[in-house]
Amino acid sequence: MIDLHTHTTASDGRYPPAELVARAASAGVTVLAVTDHDTVSGCGAAAAACAAAGIAFVPGIEITAIHDEVDVHILGYFFDLTSPGLLTFLGEQRRQRLERLRLMIDRLGELGMPLDADAILQPAVDDPTKSAGRPWIAAQLVAAGHVATVNEAFDKWLERGKPAFVSRVGAGPADVIAYIHDAGGVASIAHPILLRRDAWIADLVANGLDALEAYHSKHDPAAVERYLAMAASLHISVTGGSDFHGHNTHGPFAPGSTSLPKAAYDALVLAAAAKQRFAH
């Protein structure tokens, strides 16, 4: 099994890197990428745990780009985890993320649901390896009794179009792709079925996109075939994975529940190697 899309507690996953890897090993995963949102802080521990478990580790990340006020998730693979340019960019992404969350908390207060923004965000301020997100706010809405569940918090207040939602600001897809390339990596569009902007993909390829995620837990067989055909017509690679978070709201309960075929993975490795040779 080859799973190139998983999350840890470094962003919005349930399990720390070592436990994620243990679950991946139990499920029979042989190649694993950790793709936390806008951070690589979980990759070191995951790489060490993979080495101990005999799993091939792929450095990964899922970066949120913004286009026409729509979140576009760009996966990066095989890049240098210590790239100064990428790390500086991620630091700015982190600052913008915290400011956005503070604005959402302020808005909830205006709506009669006061929460302590400093207390909610302090863990991310104290520890730069933690990537704060809306689930942190949702959990506090539940704890304060304003909603019964995290799902209700999103459905009523935190999703796009709901009263406490604040749009992101940030880099566009072309800039994100460029940062991944500058770090020596390849860039793939995540879960295009959820993006629902297939017409954008050709333009993203023109801006350097290397692959698209044809295999994903939310892609039915027809969607897989559609995106495989699209990738072939655009002459780009394909990626795939479970998008495992460990939370019921995200679907699959085990890493490897969606796997990238080995032939597709081998082609991606060759594409990454060719790009790195060209870059040097």
Beta strands, then each sheet from edge to edge (+ up, - down):
strand 1: 2-3
strand 2: 31-34
strand 3: 56-67
strand 4: 70-77
strand 5: 186-189
strand 6: 211-216
strand 7: 237-241
sheet 1: 1+ 2+ 3+ 4- 5+ 6+ 7+
end
